Each structure stands twice: as C-alpha cells, then as structure tokens.
C-alpha cells in the first residue's frame, strides 16, 4: 500500500518541479540568502559574486533608495538617512534603544515601535528590514529565474514576541511567504549537525553584530531538540565598536559632535577591531571635523577594554546550563556562530570554559543562512530533503498581570513549542462586568520589570458576586514562537481574543496598506499579484490533497471520498478564472471539507508512532 | 486515539509513577515526528490546524509525564482525587513547622555555603517524599492520601525555587 510521507517523495508528482525555498539570515550588520541546490545548501551571490548584503538602507529623495554595499559606502556622508543595525530597533520603543544619543538618526517616539525620520519620510524598522528582505528575495528569484515558494527567516533565539512579530511582518511586507521563523542557533546546529553527523548535547555560542544567543541542543537521529536558550538581545559586535570608539576619543581628548563624525569614528573602530583579530596592534584613524583622529591600540588594550562584555556572555552561558540542569562536561561540542566569534579572546574564553576548542569549521557568517536553507527545503516538501525535525522552545516566560502589579507565569521559559496553557481567574468585586488582561513577557516578578506585550478587555460578564465568575485565560504559542491569547467567562460564555500584535507589531490592515504602497508592487499591479498568489495556493492545495488521498484514501467512505473529489474538481475549475476571490473561496471550501480527513490521517500517524515502526515498514 | 485520550494512552505507557525517562523521550520525539506542524508546512490550512492541535497536545502530555509531581497530580485527578491546591491548604502541623524553619534558615542565610546546604537538605527531602508518593500510588493505590502528599510537595517545590533564586542572586 502506498503511504504518504508528508515531507518526502510522493508529495510532488513531477520530480523536476522543485519548490524554490530559501533560508534568510536577517542579521544586524549583514544579511544572507541561501538555498539547497543539487542537494547542497549554498549562499546565493549577488551579480558581483558577493554573498553578504550589508544590512544598510539609505533613503534618498523621491522614494529612491540604496541598499547594501552602496548604502554602506554612503553611511559616513549621509548618516541621517542611512539606517544600519536596524535589527536593534525591531519591536522596540525609543526608551529601549541604548546608545541612542550616539546614533545619528532622528528618532520618533511612536507608541509601540520607534520610527526614524528620513528624507523620504518616516520609516519604521519593519519597513527598513523589508527593504533588505526584498533585495534578498529578488536576488533569489533572479538566481532561479522563478518565483519563491517560501522562506525560512531566522531570528535570535532570545527575541521576544514583539521582535518576532516585527520580523514576520517585515518578511510579509517584502512579499515573502514565511514558512517558519527559526532561531539562529538552531539554524546553525542544522548546518553543523547534518554536515558532521553528530549526536549528543551541543552548545551554540552566537555572538553577532547586535545580539548574543546561547542555546543548548540535543541532537538525536534527525531531531534537533532545543533544551534551553538564553542570551542578551542587546549585546553584540556593535558594543565592542562603541567601547573602542569611546576609548580612542578619550585618549585623543577629542569629541565626535556631528552625526557624520559619530559614524566615522564607529566605522574606524570596527575596522581596527577586525584588524586586531589577526594582528596584535592596529590604528584607529579617521577624519574628525577639522582635525584627524589617529590612535594606536594593541590587542591587549582592546581585550582589557572588552573584558566585561565577554564576562556577560559567560554569565548567560552558565545560566543556560543551569536551566538545562546540565553540567558543562555534558556538552559534547560548542559551535561558534556570528562574525564576532572571530575575535581570538571570544574563542579563548569559550575554549577555557568548556575545556575544549570550539567548532569553527563552517564560515560563522554563513552558517545560519545555510541551516535555514536546509530547513526551508524540508518544509517545502521537496524530494530528497532530509527528514529533520526542529523542536524549539520559547526563550522568555509568558504571563499575566495580577493584583498588585505581580506577574502570574502561564508558560515558563524553555517550554517546547507549539504549546498552550490555560489558567482560571475570577472577579474580585461584586457585579464586576469586565476584566482587563495584560500580557507580559519576562522572568521578573514585577510587571514593571517585564515587557508589556498586549492589553485587552473581556467585557460583558454578567454581574455576579465576587469570585463566582470563572474566567479562563488561554495562551497559545505557535511553531513560530508567536503568541495568541484568549479569555472566556465559562458561566456566560463571553469571549475575547487577541493575537499579540497591536502594541508592537503592525495590524494586518497596516501591512496590507503598506504592501499596496510599497516597492513590492512597483513591478506589477496588485490584482495580478493576488491572482498569481491565489493560483499558487490552489496548486498547493490540489497537490497536497491528491497525495493525501493516494496515501490515506482508504480511511474515507465512498461518500466522503466523492465529496472531496467534488471539491477538488470545483477548485480545478476556478483556476483558469480571473477573479482571485473565487479561487480563494474554493481553496477555503476544500480546506474545510478535508478537515475531518486531516484529523483521521493524524490519528493514523500517531498509531504509527506508537507501534514504533518506521514509516517505510507500515 | 483522539485529542481527549489520556496522556498515558497517548504515550502508550502504564498509568503509574514508575517510568523510564529515556523511553518517554524517544516516544515524544516519535510522536512529534508525526504531528508537528512543520511536517505539514507544504499542505493547506486544514492540515496545519490539526497538526498544531496535536503538537500542542503531545507537548502538554510530555510536560506532565516527565515531571514526577505533575504526573502524580494527574494520576490523582484521573483516579477521582483532584488536587485543588487552592481549596486545600490545610497541612499537618509538623509539615508547617518544618516549612517555617526552612523559610527562617533562608532568610537568615547570608552566605553561599549556608544557602547551598539548605538546598541540599530540601533536595534530599523532596527525593524521599517523591519515593513515598510513588509507593502510595503504585503499591497502595491510595489516591486520596497521594493527593495530600502532592499538595505538600508543591510547597516544597515552591520553596526550592526560592532557594534557587537566592543561589542565583548570590552568583552561583
């Protein structure tokens, strides 16, 4: 009997028709796109053969923009309009942005997320990130001369809900179908795990341009299980640059006043830092107003200066081991990710802590994108994709505000996702008809020390004596790590729900509006685009349903089978049409009509897992 | 097998306290390999929704089965002796006195060494109490008595968390 294996052959009838799925590493300093070609993951180069795209966007008048190297080379001339390290502002309010006095931007303190005034108008970090993502999307489409099926986009493991949501919004704004958001360290482990065939407990030390992540993963037969994760979403290579820049300025007795000067000193500091990874001294030099800054720095001086930053990463490392109830001797290998791990002092500190040298054989700049590409290929269901499974966790606890500004933890950190948890609450006043729900994320006891994610109200509770109402608040975290919260009064059945977006993300309408206004549609008209997207979705549903019927059709009665066949035919008939609404309706009808079938197939899968037999033996 | 099956049915493991952790882990990974939404990423919304429900259910069961105290509470509930911790705060006075003594020791402990020795003591107590709980459930099948033991152990675990926090604050 033929049996369906969803992520393996059989799903695509035509073996030549591969779905193009890419992995994107949206980094603080630079971004990359990779894809699996001829069963090998590789980073896709631009027309000049460079795989790295600096995460820099320069806005010019009249809606023009420069992205990547072009933008970066203008950063010192036009710092106000050249946005770099935008990842640090994703899902963040103005007060969260450290060092903002040193940054050359005109920040606007908008509720939720900070925005930046440019010559081309006000830009949100989501829009800036979308420019970078769209550039990578076009690069991939040019490489394959085809449309993308979807993308896996990576985020730091330590990103909270607001930062994840902002990243997903940016990807949607760039016209990408997000197959999954995955954590950067996990992506790195995929790249390493598959190449080295390793099993056991691994630590991933990821020090990027602006974020630090540490994750512990257990690798078992194609399953990547994140055991614990931690880090600091505001610690990275940029901090080393700032330290070195400040030190050099104070040595020279100079000050960087203008935006240009601030940028120039940072650029020079970064160059000196990079040089110190291979030599024992460097000179930090740049023009500064009417004078010139030129300061010699030795590696020893730089390492003394940076000591506290390294210590902060080591503290996070110890905390993650404690969370995992693991000893450092349990760790079989340490993977280094992120350009900042090129610094010899970082490698030495990690080697010293674990008593063994870290793994550095993959390019630390590329490894995240490569892992994401492997996962994207598997998610797209391409033939020959490795049968791997990621079991990731949420990095920070999720909870609710209760009386007295205290946090009631609902989902503890390091819970495997997807997950759901409910908690019952009651009213504390006679006749109380509404309940305010305040969702927070963080590890502290006080609401004021945690990040506020969303607020909503459950209204219309029938008046009862205090304590009589039974209000169940349910948290659901999906496989992207994104949270949805609902509240229901059980006696009356009154309900309220929220996808945690409004306080930091963009609403669906805003995304839709920005899509219509943005570059992604400059190439064609909106209606054609919608029609094409609906067509792709219809194609996907037809294929998926047919292969499910091939595999598990025996679960259906003759009537059930006939009704699904009818829905398939109906969808088939709409595909040549010109109205995407008609196609969408037929897709939805097929989705609804196959829900019971999907549940039956899931049951079969569970029985298969319990019988302990491999899929191919059934 | 459906979403309302018990955790034990779902993991095909005896409804008892004694269990093999590594077999449980293996079963969890096998189940997730079948139901995780990633396995249906190339399919339509219906399959995604069902997969999400199942993956959540499997994780919920796994969380409960691998934690001895949660597992015990669940067994009590299945056997008609729900914990209802919020309505059952009455504890034997010997237990309460010991709790107070522990709290005092923690408040007074200024040095890492003192907190560490308290942590060891509480940890040992929890181990013994868990062994007793396993006997009450697996051998005596007395779920009412077991529920009382679970409630007591919940206090112990909460106190242990406070001790851990102190250890963390003291820089261990």
Interface residues (C-beta under 8 A of the other chain):
Chain A: X6 X7 X11 X19 X150 X179 X180 X220 X221 X223 X225 X319 X322 X378 X379 X380 X381 X389 X390 X391 X415 X416 X417 X418 X419 X420 X421 X476 X478 X479 X540 X541 X544 X545 X548 X587 X588 X590 X591 X592 X594 X595 X598 X599 X601 X602 X603 X605 X606 X607 X608 X609 X610 X612
Chain B: X1 X2 X10 X12 X27 X29 X30 X31 X32 X33 X34 X35 X36 X37 X38 X39 X40 X41 X42 X43 X44 X45 X46 X47 X49 X50 X51 X52 X54 X55 X56 X59 X60 X62 X63 X168
